[in-house]
Amino acid sequence: MAGRDDGNSAYGHKAFKRSKSHFADRITADGRDGLPVAAGRYRLVVSRACPWASRAVISRRLLGLEDALSMAIADPVQDDRSWRFTLDPDGRDPVLGIRFLAEAYDRREKDYPGGVSVPAIVDVTDGKLVTNDYQRITLDLATEWSALHRDGAPDLYPEPLRDEIDAVMAEVYEDVNNGVYRTGFAAGQDEYEEACAAVFRRLELLASRLAGQRYLVGDTITEADIRLFTTLVRFDAVYHGHFKCNRWKLAENDVLWAYARDLFQTPGFGDTVDFDHIKRHYYQVHTGINPTRIVPLGPDLSGWLSPHHRERLGGRPFGDGTPPGPVRPGEQVPPPGRP
């Protein structure tokens, strides 16, 4: 999710197209690109509002990488200078010493003209951005960082299932993850209707798939579930109203609502979700489609903690592994509740 010179006021007035990640260096176990996996060397910068960044937050927690990969949390409401560290004392990230994520981008490439996006990984040794490749970061956390995983960490990208996982993720990305944005930022009626129809057509296909199995691929949580979850958990809170994805609410689809609650109540998912950050970001930043910046009071979020009964379908959330431990101090989020 971008933050500098990204035309927030222009959303809804021109056709939406998501930019590719400009900085795609990879941190690998063998360091073949000059960036070896190393505990403490890198810092993950996220916003809890952003679904793309939330993938990395969930993966980091499930894999137990908290000690190896520190995390900076940006203010959900950025200004024209990009994502800000105003949640930290003195408005600076305590590790990187910067006020804006744009400073790490500028250290990497001065006057880079593109948007400043999260998730981003910064090299602590020189303060330069390493990567903002949101599609690759979590896959590398699951595979290249395996030597630093906690004991009992799940295999989020099991090799025998990768082809199927990749196929499912591609469909979810096109029609759901990115589809809600194409719908919300549509500049015309036909563009909106086409994008919105694709969102719900894919959601209905996913509901059919999930009616008889607990998870998207195999009998354990994989990267595919993480990527779908981060959109579903925002659906009723922002996409239904703010992005006009309103053929039905998530809570009105029995299968997807139960699936999303199942994941939300699984350690590593709901305990990373901050609905306040989510709502304030979308409604206050996207002034092109919400010029008043008014944040709605609803919806009632307490239903996220209600029984889902998905365990009847079997499945083992963490496979042969174990759940992650308690959330670290300073990383807790408030539980969902009534508006």
C-alpha positions in Angstrom: 0.0 0.0 0.0 1.6 3.2 -1.2 2.1 6.4 0.6 4.0 9.2 -1.2 2.8 11.0 -4.3 0.4 8.2 -4.9 -2.6 10.4 -5.7 -4.9 9.6 -2.8 -7.1 12.5 -3.9 -7.2 11.1 -7.4 -8.6 7.7 -6.5 -12.0 7.3 -8.1 -11.2 9.8 -10.8 -8.9 7.8 -13.0 -8.6 4.1 -13.8 -6.8 2.2 -11.0 -3.7 0.2 -11.7 -1.5 -1.4 -9.1 2.2 -0.7 -9.5 4.7 -3.5 -9.5 7.2 -3.5 -6.7 10.2 -1.4 -7.8 12.6 -2.8 -5.2 12.6 -6.6 -5.4 16.0 -7.7 -4.0 15.7 -10.9 -2.1 17.0 -11.9 1.3 18.1 -15.5 1.0 19.6 -18.3 3.0 22.7 -18.4 0.8 22.9 -14.7 0.4 23.3 -15.0 -3.4 22.1 -11.4 -3.9 24.4 -10.1 -1.2 21.6 -10.1 1.3 21.9 -13.2 3.6 19.3 -14.1 6.2 20.7 -12.9 9.5 19.0 -12.4 12.8 18.8 -8.8 13.8 20.1 -7.3 10.5 16.7 -6.4 9.0 13.6 -4.5 10.1 10.1 -5.1 8.7 8.1 -2.0 8.3 4.3 -2.4 8.2 1.0 -0.7 8.7 -1.7 -2.7 10.5 -4.2 -1.0 8.1 -2.6 -2.5 5.0 -3.7 -6.0 3.8 -0.5 -6.5 1.9 1.6 -5.7 5.0 -0.7 -7.7 7.2 0.4 -10.8 5.3 3.9 -10.3 6.6 2.8 -9.6 10.1 0.8 -12.9 10.3 3.6 -14.9 8.7 6.3 -13.4 11.0 4.2 -14.4 14.0 3.2 -17.9 12.8 6.8 -18.7 12.0 8.2 -17.2 15.2 10.5 -14.7 13.6 9.9 -11.9 16.2 13.4 -12.1 17.6 15.1 -12.5 14.2 13.2 -9.8 12.3 12.1 -6.7 14.3 9.0 -4.8 13.3 8.1 -1.2 12.9 4.5 -0.1 12.9 3.6 3.0 11.0 0.7 5.4 11.7 -2.3 4.2 9.8 -3.0 7.8 8.6 -0.1 8.9 6.4 0.5 12.4 5.0 2.1 13.5 1.7 5.6 12.5 3.1 4.6 8.9 3.3 4.1 6.4 6.1 5.0 8.1 9.4 6.4 6.8 12.7 4.2 9.0 14.8 3.2 6.1 17.0 6.7 6.0 18.4 8.2 8.4 21.0 9.4 11.6 19.4 7.9 10.5 16.1 11.0 8.4 15.1 11.4 4.7 14.6 13.5 3.7 17.6 15.7 1.3 15.5 16.1 3.1 12.2 16.0 6.6 13.7 13.8 8.0 10.9 10.5 9.9 10.9 9.2 8.7 7.6 9.7 5.4 5.7 10.5 7.6 2.6 13.9 8.3 4.2 14.8 4.6 3.8 13.6 4.7 0.2 15.7 7.8 -0.4 18.8 6.2 1.0 18.3 3.4 -1.5 17.5 5.6 -4.5 17.5 9.3 -4.2 14.4 11.1 -5.6 12.8 7.7 -6.4 9.5 8.9 -8.1 7.3 6.0 -7.1 5.1 5.5 -4.1 6.4 4.5 -0.7 4.8 1.3 0.1 4.5 -1.3 2.9 5.5 -4.0 3.7 9.1 -2.9 3.4 12.2 -4.5 4.7 15.1 -2.2 5.6 18.7 -3.1 6.3 19.4 -1.9 9.8 23.2 -1.7 9.1 22.8 1.2 6.6 19.2 2.3 6.8 18.5 1.5 3.2 15.4 -0.1 1.8 16.0 -3.7 0.7 12.7 -4.8 -0.7 9.0 -3.7 -1.0 8.1 -6.8 -3.0 4.8 -7.7 -1.2 4.2 -10.7 -3.3 7.6 -12.3 -2.5 8.4 -11.2 1.1 6.1 -13.7 2.8 7.2 -16.6 0.6 10.8 -16.0 1.5 9.9 -15.7 5.2 8.4 -19.2 4.9 11.3 -20.8 2.9 14.5 -18.8 3.0 14.3 -17.9 6.7 13.6 -21.5 7.8 16.8 -21.7 9.9 15.4 -19.0 12.2 11.9 -20.4 12.5 10.6 -21.2 15.9 10.4 -24.9 17.0 7.0 -26.1 15.8 6.6 -23.5 13.1 4.1 -24.5 10.4 5.1 -25.1 6.8 3.1 -22.3 5.1 4.3 -23.1 1.6 4.7 -26.9 1.5 6.6 -28.0 -1.6 4.2 -30.7 -2.8 1.3 -28.3 -2.8 3.0 -25.2 -4.3 1.6 -25.5 -7.7 -2.0 -25.6 -6.3 -1.2 -22.9 -3.8 0.2 -20.6 -6.5 -2.9 -21.2 -8.7 -5.3 -20.4 -5.9 -3.3 -17.3 -4.9 -3.3 -16.0 -8.4 -7.1 -16.1 -8.7 -7.5 -14.6 -5.2 -5.1 -11.8 -6.0 -6.7 -10.9 -9.3 -10.3 -11.0 -8.3 -10.3 -10.5 -4.5 -7.1 -8.9 -3.1 -6.8 -6.5 -5.9 -10.4 -6.7 -7.1 -11.8 -4.8 -4.2 -9.4 -1.9 -5.0 -10.4 -1.9 -8.7 -14.0 -1.8 -7.5 -13.5 1.0 -5.0 -11.3 3.2 -7.2 -13.3 2.7 -10.4 -13.7 5.9 -12.3 -16.9 4.9 -14.2 -20.0 2.8 -13.9 -19.0 0.1 -16.3 -15.5 -0.2 -14.8 -17.1 -0.5 -11.3 -19.7 -3.1 -12.3 -17.2 -5.3 -14.1 -14.8 -5.2 -11.1 -17.5 -5.7 -8.5 -19.0 -8.6 -10.4 -15.6 -10.3 -10.5 -15.1 -9.9 -6.8 -18.3 -11.6 -5.9 -18.0 -14.3 -8.6 -14.7 -15.3 -7.1 -16.0 -15.1 -3.5 -18.8 -17.5 -4.5 -16.4 -19.9 -6.1 -14.2 -19.8 -3.0 -17.2 -20.4 -0.8 -18.0 -23.5 -2.8 -14.4 -24.7 -2.4 -14.5 -24.1 1.3 -17.9 -25.7 2.0 -16.3 -29.1 2.2 -12.7 -28.4 3.4 -11.4 -26.3 6.2 -8.5 -24.6 4.4 -7.9 -23.5 0.8 -5.2 -26.1 -0.1 -4.6 -29.3 1.9 -5.6 -29.8 5.5 -3.4 -27.1 7.1 -3.0 -23.3 7.0 -0.9 -22.2 4.0 0.1 -18.9 2.4 -3.1 -19.0 0.4 -5.2 -18.7 3.5 -3.2 -15.8 4.8 -3.7 -13.9 1.6 -7.4 -14.5 1.4 -7.9 -13.7 5.2 -6.3 -10.2 5.0 -9.0 -9.2 2.5 -11.9 -11.0 4.2 -11.1 -9.4 7.6 -11.5 -6.0 6.1 -14.5 -6.7 4.0 -17.4 -5.6 6.1 -15.4 -2.9 8.0 -14.3 -1.0 4.8 -14.7 -2.8 1.5 -18.5 -3.2 1.7 -19.2 0.5 2.3 -16.1 2.5 1.4 -15.3 0.5 -1.8 -19.0 -0.2 -2.7 -18.4 -4.0 -2.7 -22.0 -4.3 -1.4 -23.8 -7.2 -3.1 -23.6 -8.9 0.3 -21.7 -8.7 3.5 -19.1 -11.3 4.5 -21.3 -11.9 7.5 -24.2 -12.9 5.2 -22.2 -15.7 3.5 -22.3 -18.6 5.9 -19.3 -20.4 4.6 -16.9 -17.5 4.2 -18.0 -15.9 7.4 -17.3 -19.1 9.3 -14.0 -19.6 7.5 -12.8 -16.1 8.3 -13.8 -16.4 12.0 -12.0 -19.8 12.2 -8.8 -18.1 11.0 -9.4 -15.0 13.1 -9.6 -17.1 16.2 -6.4 -19.0 15.3 -3.3 -17.6 17.1 -1.4 -15.5 14.7 -4.4 -14.1 12.8 -6.9 -12.1 14.8 -4.3 -11.1 17.4 -2.5 -9.1 14.7 -5.7 -7.3 13.4 -6.3 -3.7 14.5 -9.8 -2.6 13.2 -9.2 0.9 14.4 -6.1 1.3 12.3 -7.9 -0.3 9.3 -11.0 2.0 9.4 -9.1 5.2 10.1 -6.7 4.5 7.2 -9.2 3.8 4.5 -11.7 6.4 5.4 -9.3 9.2 6.3 -6.6 8.7 3.6 -8.7 8.0 0.5 -10.0 11.5 0.1 -10.8 11.0 -3.6 -13.7 8.7 -2.6 -14.4 10.0 0.9 -13.6 13.7 0.9 -15.2 14.3 4.3 -12.8 11.8 5.9 -15.6 10.8 8.3 -15.0 7.3 9.8 -18.3 5.3 10.2 -19.2 4.0 13.6 -20.1 0.5 12.4 -20.1 -2.3 11.8 -20.5 -4.3 15.0 -17.3 -6.4 15.1 -18.1 -8.5 18.2 -19.2 -11.4 16.0 -15.6 -12.2 15.1 -15.3 -14.1 18.3 -18.5 -16.2 17.9 -18.3 -20.0 17.4 -17.5 -21.0 13.8 -17.8 -24.9 14.0 -15.3 -25.3 11.2 -13.4 -27.9 13.2 -16.1 -30.4 12.1 -14.4 -30.4 8.7 -11.2 -31.8 10.2 -7.9 -30.3 9.3 -4.9 -29.4 11.5 -4.2 -25.7 11.6 -0.5 -26.0 12.1 0.1 -29.5 10.7 2.7 -31.2 12.7 3.7 -27.9 14.4 2.3 -25.9 17.2 0.5 -22.6 17.7 2.7 -19.5 18.2 3.2 -18.3 21.8 1.7 -15.2 23.4 1.8 -11.9 21.5 4.9 -10.0 22.4 4.7 -6.8 24.6 4.1 -3.8 22.4 2.6 -5.8 19.6 -0.9 -6.4 21.1 -4.0 -5.0 19.4 -7.4 -4.3 21.0 -10.0 -7.1 20.6 -12.9 -6.5 18.3 -16.0 -5.1 19.8 -19.1 -3.0 19.2 -18.7 0.4 17.5 
